[in-house]
Amino acid sequence: MHSSLAERFRGADLSRVADRARRTLGDDVMILHTRTVRDGGVPMVEVLAAPSSALDRVRARLEPAPFPANMRHADGRPYCIALVGPTGAGKTTTAAKLAVRRGMFGAARPGLLTIDTYRVGGMEQLATYAELADVPFEVVYETREVAAAMKRLSATCDVIIVDTPGRSPASAELTERWRSLLDTIAPDEVHLVVPATLRADLAVDIGRAYRSTRQHRGATHLLLSKVDEVPRETGISDLALSLEMPARWVTDGQDVPTDLKPGVPRLLRAWGLTADAEPDWMPA
């Protein structure tokens, strides 16, 4: 699925342009973006439109499965969501947003667990957010500590958010250690946090690095971060589609907990705007 399925139509006013788009693409056409342009000095309306069936196919590729009605497993274990990704992607801030935002998981109470014991300030940052929001918080250094930490969190938490270190190709031994820790935790979802500003080819390489292997579970979801740093959000939906994972959330700023949004509506809104799109398109 690529944004080339969206087509441009131009005319004197929006109703005429919409009629043209409908005749060309069918009655289920959806106008994605509009702008005003000049053609020989005459102001014109231009729209970017696509059949809603095409948007439905995009949605189907990005839409995550709904959370279970009961966030705890049959054995009482909390639902576990881990965040993985490169250094600087925003995992720790995103973990805080997920854990401290009231009602994020309905009535289910969240807890925080970090295995990022390598980065200076990472634990302290999460601990501060957890204390301010009265969210249970645990730090795990070794595999043998996982069971006890999970048991303590299970006493009061229905959902556990796990923060992990950034992956560095230069530290294969450390990567192996934290991935083994994560496998012991056995998360239900593993969200690959990727900055929306990243080049698509680099993002695909990162996606490959976090795939499942014989030894380790891989990423199950995509979470685009720093969407607010992409001018007009152009190209972010194509980037998400290239990574071929459902997107439950995106982040669009540093404010905790507000700058966290549902992924699919935001990505659909930006669909059709490629990375080299002109600057004046507006969402319809």
C-alpha positions in Angstrom: 0.0 0.0 0.0 1.5 3.3 -1.0 0.4 6.9 -1.1 0.4 6.8 -5.0 -3.2 5.4 -4.6 -4.2 8.9 -3.6 -4.9 11.2 -6.6 -5.0 15.0 -7.0 -8.0 16.9 -8.3 -8.2 20.6 -9.0 -11.1 23.0 -9.8 -12.8 26.3 -9.1 -14.5 25.3 -5.9 -14.5 22.3 -3.5 -17.9 20.9 -4.5 -16.9 20.7 -8.2 -13.6 19.1 -7.3 -15.3 16.6 -5.0 -17.7 15.7 -7.8 -14.7 15.1 -10.1 -13.0 12.9 -7.5 -16.2 10.9 -7.0 -16.7 10.3 -10.7 -13.1 9.1 -11.1 -12.6 7.1 -7.9 -16.2 6.0 -7.1 -18.9 7.0 -4.6 -16.8 5.9 -1.6 -14.1 8.5 -2.3 -12.6 10.3 0.7 -10.9 13.6 0.6 -7.7 13.5 2.6 -6.2 17.0 2.2 -7.0 20.3 0.6 -5.1 23.4 -0.4 -5.5 26.6 -2.4 -3.3 27.0 -5.5 -3.0 29.5 -8.3 -3.3 28.3 -11.9 -2.3 31.1 -14.3 -3.0 33.6 -11.6 -6.5 32.2 -10.9 -7.1 30.8 -7.4 -8.1 27.1 -7.5 -9.0 24.4 -5.0 -6.8 21.2 -5.1 -7.6 18.1 -3.1 -5.9 14.8 -2.5 -8.4 12.0 -2.5 -8.5 8.2 -2.3 -11.2 5.5 -2.4 -12.3 4.7 1.1 -11.6 1.0 0.3 -8.0 1.9 -0.1 -8.0 3.6 3.3 -9.7 0.6 4.7 -6.8 -1.6 3.5 -4.3 0.8 5.1 -6.3 0.8 8.3 -6.4 -3.0 8.3 -2.6 -3.1 8.1 -2.1 -0.7 10.9 -5.0 -1.5 13.3 -3.9 -3.4 16.4 -6.1 -6.1 18.0 -8.1 -4.7 20.9 -7.0 -5.2 24.4 -8.6 -8.2 26.2 -11.6 -7.3 28.3 -9.7 -8.5 31.4 -6.2 -7.2 31.4 -5.1 -9.9 33.7 -4.3 -13.4 32.5 -6.2 -16.4 33.8 -3.4 -17.1 36.2 -3.6 -13.5 37.5 -0.5 -12.3 35.7 -0.8 -8.7 34.5 -0.9 -7.8 30.9 2.7 -6.7 29.9 3.7 -4.1 27.3 7.4 -3.6 26.6 9.0 -0.7 24.7 12.2 -1.4 22.7 14.1 0.6 20.2 17.2 2.6 19.4 18.9 5.0 21.8 17.1 8.4 21.8 13.9 7.1 20.4 11.9 8.3 23.5 11.1 4.9 25.1 11.4 6.1 28.7 9.2 9.2 28.2 6.7 7.0 26.3 6.7 4.5 29.2 5.9 7.3 31.6 3.1 8.6 29.4 1.5 5.1 29.2 1.8 4.5 33.0 0.7 7.9 34.4 -2.1 8.8 32.1 -5.4 8.2 34.0 -7.7 5.9 32.2 -5.1 4.8 29.7 -6.2 1.2 30.1 -9.7 1.8 31.4 -10.1 0.7 35.0 -6.9 -1.4 34.9 -4.1 -0.1 37.1 -0.7 0.3 35.5 2.8 -0.3 36.9 6.3 0.4 35.7 9.3 -1.9 35.4 12.6 -0.9 34.0 15.5 -3.1 32.8 17.4 0.0 31.5 20.0 0.0 34.2 22.8 1.2 31.9 21.7 4.8 31.0 22.5 7.5 33.5 19.3 9.2 34.6 16.9 6.7 33.0 15.8 5.0 36.2 15.6 8.3 38.1 13.4 9.8 35.4 10.9 6.9 35.6 11.1 6.8 39.4 10.1 10.4 39.6 7.1 10.0 37.3 6.0 6.9 39.2 6.3 8.7 42.5 4.4 11.7 41.4 1.6 9.6 39.9 1.5 7.0 42.6 2.4 4.2 40.1 4.2 1.1 41.4 7.8 0.9 40.1 10.4 -1.8 40.0 13.9 -2.1 38.7 15.4 -5.4 37.5 19.1 -6.0 37.1 19.3 -9.8 36.7 17.1 -12.5 35.3 16.8 -14.1 38.8 15.1 -10.9 40.0 12.3 -10.9 37.5 9.9 -13.3 39.3 10.0 -11.3 42.6 9.5 -8.0 40.9 6.6 -9.2 38.8 5.0 -10.7 41.9 5.2 -7.4 43.8 3.7 -5.5 40.8 1.0 -8.2 40.4 -0.3 -7.4 43.9 -1.7 -4.1 42.7 -1.2 -3.8 39.0 -3.2 -5.1 36.0 -0.9 -3.8 33.3 2.9 -3.5 33.5 4.9 -1.1 31.2 8.5 -2.3 30.7 11.2 0.2 29.7 14.4 -1.3 28.0 17.8 0.1 27.0 18.6 1.4 23.6 20.1 -1.2 21.3 23.7 -0.4 20.1 25.4 -2.6 17.5 28.6 -1.9 19.4 27.3 -3.6 22.6 26.2 -7.0 21.5 26.8 -8.5 25.0 24.7 -5.9 26.7 22.0 -6.4 24.1 22.0 -10.1 24.7 21.6 -9.5 28.5 18.6 -7.2 28.3 16.9 -9.3 25.6 17.3 -12.3 27.8 15.8 -10.3 30.7 12.9 -9.3 28.5 12.2 -12.9 27.4 12.0 -13.8 31.1 9.4 -11.1 31.6 7.5 -12.5 28.6 5.6 -9.4 27.5 2.3 -9.7 25.7 3.2 -6.9 23.4 6.6 -5.5 22.3 6.4 -2.0 20.8 9.3 -0.9 18.6 9.7 2.8 19.3 11.0 4.5 16.2 11.4 8.3 15.7 9.2 9.5 12.9 12.1 11.7 11.7 14.2 8.6 10.8 14.9 7.8 7.2 12.7 5.0 5.9 15.6 2.7 5.0 17.2 3.1 8.4 13.8 2.4 10.1 13.5 -0.8 8.1 17.0 -1.9 9.2 16.0 -1.2 12.8 12.8 -3.2 12.3 14.9 -6.1 11.1 17.2 -5.8 14.1 14.2 -6.3 16.4 12.6 -9.2 14.7 12.1 -12.5 16.5 15.0 -14.9 16.5 15.4 -18.4 17.8 16.7 -17.0 21.0 14.5 -13.9 21.5 10.9 -12.7 20.9 10.7 -9.7 18.5 8.7 -6.6 18.2 4.9 -7.1 17.7 3.8 -3.4 17.3 5.2 -0.1 16.0 5.1 3.1 18.0 6.2 6.2 16.0 7.7 8.8 18.3 8.5 12.5 17.7 5.7 12.9 15.1 5.6 16.6 16.0 9.1 17.0 14.6 8.1 15.9 11.1 7.0 19.0 9.1 3.3 18.6 8.3 3.6 14.9 9.3 4.4 14.1 5.7 5.6 10.6 5.0 4.8 9.2 8.5 2.1 6.8 7.2 4.3 5.5 4.5 7.0 5.0 7.2 4.6 3.1 9.4 3.4 0.9 6.5 7.0 0.1 5.5 7.6 -1.5 9.0 4.6 -3.8 8.6 3.4 -3.7 12.2 0.2 -2.5 13.9 0.5 0.9 15.5 -1.5 1.3 18.7 0.0 4.7 19.6 2.1 7.6 18.3 3.8 10.3 20.4 3.9 13.9 19.3 5.8 15.8 22.0 7.6 15.6 25.3 4.7 16.5 27.7 3.8 13.7 30.1 1.2 12.3 29.8 -0.6 14.4 27.2 1.6 13.9 24.1 0.4 10.4 23.3 -2.2 9.7 20.7 -4.0 6.7 19.1 -1.9 5.6 16.2 -4.2 4.7 13.4 -6.3 7.9 13.3 -3.2 10.0 13.2 -1.5 7.9 10.5 -4.6 7.8 8.4 -4.9 11.6 8.6 -1.4 11.9 7.2 -1.8 9.2 4.5 -1.2 10.5 1.0 1.4 13.1 2.0 4.8 11.7 0.9 8.0 12.9 2.5 8.6 15.3 -0.4 5.0 16.7 -0.4 4.4 20.4 -0.9 4.1 22.4 2.3 0.6 23.8 2.2 -1.6 20.7 2.3 -4.2 20.8 5.1 -6.0 17.7 6.5 -9.6 17.7 5.2 
